[in-house]
């Protein structure tokens, strides 16, 4: 579904990604792990079209996308849930969800997906007229995920969905991600919460200094805490 080939990305003269390659099979959850500054968010932003690679290619459903603008990538069905949630604070929950569907013209499909989103996140239905900026951190994360779903994604790129959240909220977000995958969504999950990511992913790639240091089944990494400590610090 998604394939990154020999990707090099730099900010000015500083190389952030140095020849990384990985695949995300259709219907899977793939975790991209690593410490601060390892290149995780840069990877997602390059896939999404916010950054242009110095070299290498990105393929989505057999189509090369690394030269496409972000809105065209979203229309193809590849949507990012950004780090820090980035909800539109002064807009209502309902308005945030409407903006998630801004690239779509299928009114019946939008209406259907809105009902599905509210079924998945009943709390958002209850608070649909509430300003997004007044929601808790966990509620804002749910809204960010729901807004991405309104774009009708085939693949979700999720950047640190557990960041800054209480353990019980992290468990709920993890459960939601697992449920979305069972419903057929392909997910590339960037996380520093190693335990949460490895509990639901099938495959994991560990980034270190802009390169892939480890690629393995998530269950193998979870069973090898020494490797996790060595590369991720815990």
N, C-alpha and C positions, 0 to 999 in steps of 0.2 A: 504493500500500500504506500509506504514511504521509504525512500532510500537516499541516504546521504553518501556521496562518494568523494573521498580525498579532499575534504573541505578545509580551506585556509581562509581565515578572516583576521583582519588587522584593524586597529584604531591608530591611524597615522603610521608610525614606524613600529608600533608595538603589536607583535603577533599574539592573538588571543586563542585562535584555533589553528592547530598545526597538522593538517592532513588527516582529519578524523573521518571514519567511514562506519556506518551502521545501517541496519534495516529495521523497519517496524512492520511485521506481517499483519495482514488484514485480520481484524477481530481480536488482536492481542493488546496487552498492556506491557509496554516496555519502559523501564525506569532508566533515567539518566542521572547518575549520582556524582557527587563531587563536592569539595569544599568551596568556600568563597573564592572567587577569582579563577576557578578552574575552567570556565567557559560554558557553563550550562545555559544561562540566559542568552548569551551570545548565539549559541546554537539555535535556540528556538526563534530568536529574532531574525536570524538569517533564513531559516526555513520559511518564516512568515512573510519575508520580503522587506522587513524594516532595515536590514543590512544587506549589502552586496558583498559576496565573497571575492577574495583576491584570486582564488583558484578553486576548482572543484565544482561539483554539480549537486542539485537537489531534484529528485524525481518523485512525483506524486501520481499514483495510479497510472504509471507508464508515461506520464507527461513531464517534461523538464520544466521546472518552475522558478529556477533561481534568477531568471531575468524578468519575471513578471512583477507588476505592482501588487501591493498588498490586497487591494480590493478584488483584483482578479483571482488571487489565491483563495480568498474567502469564498468567492462565488463557486470555485471548484469543489469546495467542501472541506477545506483545511482551516481550522479556527483556533486561535490562541486565547487561553484564559490567563491574563497577565499577572505577573508578580505584583503583590500589593493590592490586588483586586481592581483598583482604578474604576470604581463605579462613579457615575455622574451624581455627585453628592446633592446638588440642589434640585435634581429631578426625582420624581416619584419612582417607586419600584416598577410600576406599569410602564412608565416612560422609558426607563432603562431597558426593559424587555423589548419594547417597540424598536428601540435603536439597534438592538441585536439583529433584527430582521431587515435592516435598512437596505441590504443588497438584494432582497427578494421582492418578487411581484406576485407570487401565488397566494392570494388573499385567503383562500380556503385552507391551504397548507399552513399558513401563518396562524390562523385561528386554531387549527387542530394542534399545532405544536405548542401554542400558548396554554391550552388546556392540559397537555401532557406535562408541561413544565410546572404548572400549578399542582398537578397531581403528585409530581415528584417532590415538590417543595410546598407543602400546604401553608407553611408560615408566610410565604411570599404572597399567596392569595389573600391571606388575612391582612397583610400590610401593603397591599398594592397601591394605596394612595399615600403612603408614608414616604417622606423624603429619604433617599438612599443613604445620605450622610448621617442620619440618626439611627441607623441599624447598628447592631453589634458587629464585631469583627467576623464572627462566624456567619452571621446573617448576610453580611456583605459578600463573603466568599460564596455562599449559596447563590446570591444574586449574580455574581460574576459568572459562575458556571451556567446558571439558567440563561443569562444573556447570550452566552456563547452558543447554547443549544438552539436559540431562536434563529441562528444563522443556518440551521440544518446541516451540521457538520458530519462528514464521514470520518474525519480524524480530529481529535481534540489534542491540542498541545497545552499542557497544564504546568504552569511555572510556580513552584513552591506553594501549592494550595493549602498546606498545613502551617505555613509560616505565621508565627505570632498568635496561634490559637491554643486554647486550653486543651488538655489531653482528651477530655470527653468530646469536645467539638472535633478534634482531629479524627477520633474514631468515627464520628458521624460522616465527616467529609470522605473518609476512606471507604465507608460503606456505600456512599452515593457513587463514588468513582467505580467501585466494583459492580454496582447495579447497572450503571451506564454501559459498562463493558458487556455485561450479560445481555443487555438489550441490543448489542451489535456494534457499539461504538469502538473504534480503534483509538488507543490512547498512548501518547508519549508523555510520560510523567517525569518532570524534573523535581527533585526533592533533596533536601538535606536531612529530612527525617528518614533515616535509613530503614528503621524498623517498619514504619508505615508503608514505605514504598515496596520493600521486599516481601511484605505480607500479601500483596495483591498482584505484583508484576510476575510475568513469566520469564522475561529476560532482563538483565541489567548490564548497563555499561557504566564504568567508572571513569570519569574524566580527572586527569591530573595534569596541571600545567598545559592545558590546551590539547592534550593527546589522550587517547583511550588507553588507560592502564590495564583495565580488566574488562573482559566480555564473558559473561557466563550466565547459566540459569540462575534465576533469583533464589531458588531454593538452595542451591549450592553455596551461594554467598552468605545466605542467612545462617547456614550450618557451619560457617567458617568465620567466627568472630575475630580471629587473629588477622585475617585478610582485611576485614572491614576496618579494624582499628588501625592497621598499617596505612591504609589508603584514605580513610575518611575520618580518622581521629576518634572513633567510638562507635 
